[in-house]
Amino acid sequence: MYGIDFRGGTLVHVKFSKAPNLDSIRTALDAQNIRNATLQGYGSPADHEVIIGLDLQATASSQELDVGKQAITHALASVYGVGPAGRIDFNNASPQAVAERLLAADPLHQASAGLETVTKTYRELADALVNFPQHPPRSGLIATSSN
């Protein structure tokens, strides 16, 4: 006989560029007051994927979901560091923040097209970039290069 046990809560899927240290992640989560989180390897060990589970009591409201997400982000940053200064955290950036960065840098050299056109171009590009993993659901990793 088989059974399904669904206790509710939140699952956060994290993909690392190399094998993560689960004990270090667990310690960092405790430091962020995330107690009793579950950490489980996911998929092939070569994929370096981990699921971090928060129980239903820890994520009962949407505000608590945001707090939980931020706490997990801070915990992972404390273990693995953050990107170089001045770089945007693409995994947590809004389309607006990405569009503003693109507009300031003008990597497509569109300035001669006029501010309205350039702004629209970069807003559409930012929206597509930020929403890429969700539509359709995709798996991917954006890693910081050493360049």
Sequence and secondary structure as in RCSB ss.txt:
>XXXX:A:sequence
MYGIDFRGGTLVHVKFSKAPNLDSIRTALDAQNIRNATLQGYGSPADHEVIIGLDLQATASSQELDVGKQAITHA
LASVYGVGPAGRIDFNNASPQAVAERLLAADPLHQASAGLETVTKTYRELADALVNFPQHPPRSGLIATSSN
>XXXX:A:secstr
        EEEEEEE SS   HHHHHHHHHHTT  S EEEEES GGG EEEEEEEGGGGSSHHHHHHHHHHHHHH
HHHHH    TT   GGG  HHHHHHHHHHH TT  GGG HHHHHHHHHHHHHHHHHTTTTTT          
